[in-house]
């Protein structure tokens, strides 16, 4: 089986894709997937389904959801429900777990690619870094868990995924800018800065890509848009890195060498616990 959460939720077996239709059933499956190989405690599942106000029948209803998921897995795999309960969606002390060996999860492939990409960049292998980070980002099919109603626990995981996606994109853009691919990144940066109006790193990269493309006026407009959002929203001025970029644009300085994310070190920093194609 293959499972996907980097976009709409899906379960795929032999090319056929399915997913539960009931929103709360999707919630339970998503909780199990983002914690694959770990026990998800019953209280966590109940809290994510009903927050702090579960119904009196909450525990029984959760057990029904688990049974329905086992029936779904049985239908798509041909296993009996007893085999599914033993090898796929298992009951553990205090909760339930999706067995780590039950299938391939897109999060896990994403994590491996981001880690290998960052390690390649850290040792100076730009080609391998660009390849792996591009491949990692292409696993995304839209916002994480796009069609899943998220409670408190699942929402925190979803945000982790989205933050990791932005970080991976920043690493990729950083090396692409160093390689002179500034025009290639403009469209994506234009969209992402609108979606993330307070993100200084993305705005700095967008400013620099515009500047290197000969579009100084637009680069300055990006700076002022960022500054306005920061001052109005948080009462803060842009940080030193963005300020230095702003000065370089004002001085028409193309020799300035900004470094947004990548540092070449003997060992790269490990990737975040969850990490995201370049389709936003």
PyMOL commands that set and color helices and strands:
alter all, ss='L'
color gray80, all
select helices_A, chain A and resi 23-34+42-50+58-77+81-87+100-102+106-122+126-137+152-178+183-195+200-212+216-234+240-250
alter helices_A, ss='H'
color red, helices_A
select strands_A, chain A and resi 2-4+10-13+16-18+40-41+89-92+95-98+104-105
alter strands_A, ss='S'
color yellow, strands_A
deselect
rebuild
show_as cartoon
